[in-house]
Amino acid sequence: GENVEQHPSTLSVQEGDSAVIKCTYSDSASNYFPWYKQELGKRPQLIIDIRSNVGEKKDQRIAVTLNKTAKHFSLHITETQPEDSAVYFCAANQNNNNDMRFGAGTRLTVKP
Amino acid sequence: DTEVTQTPKHLVMGMTNKKSLKCEQHMGHRAMYWYKQKAKKPPELMFVYSYEKLSINESVPSRFSPECPNSSLLNLHLHALQPEDSALYLCASSQRRGGETQYFGPGTRLLVL
């Protein structure tokens, strides 16, 4: 089955700096890679996703890159703000009725 | 309506109680999920319903019993739980099972005494 590894487990940055979180996956058949943000006591919320037919996707300050050959994908947050502080989970999924596997999560702290 | 709702928000129960968690979505999604999330851990898949049929049961103890009365509703019946079952229980839904965005409900925070 799919195995997703996520690094780092904690990340602390100064407001305005960039943050990068990396994930690797094991199953080359995985083709859908969402990123979720979970604030304390709240539900996981989708912030960006990418499918295997593209290498990069951007939405304002957030971008995701995918390297299918190396089986890794990364979340990039630029100009970080204190409200970006949360736990971020990557995940990998396939079309053929397999289920989503999550990384272990990264606790991001943005210091004002 | 782009939201998954869950009730109750909080639940405290004894080890001999029977209770149910409820989840509802009106997005026309045909896959619904129950996840268990412990503090500082990712969501852990428990059950998947696809077109109202139970597709997967990730070796979950029988004290958890899922039910999908129709395409919009999902229940999780709880009986004789243990203190280690205390967690956040999240419901999610997606258009179809596999390769689709899952939308999460706010969760039910369960405490078993």
Interface residues (C-beta under 8 A of the other chain):
Chain A: N31 Y32 P34 Y36 K42 R43 P44 Q45 L46 D49 V87 F89 N93 Q94 N95 N96 N97 N98 D99 M100 F102 G103 A104 G105 R107
Chain B: Y33 K40 K41 P42 P43 L45 V48 S50 S55 I56 L90 R97 G98 G99 E100 T101 Q102 Y103 F104 G105 P106 G107
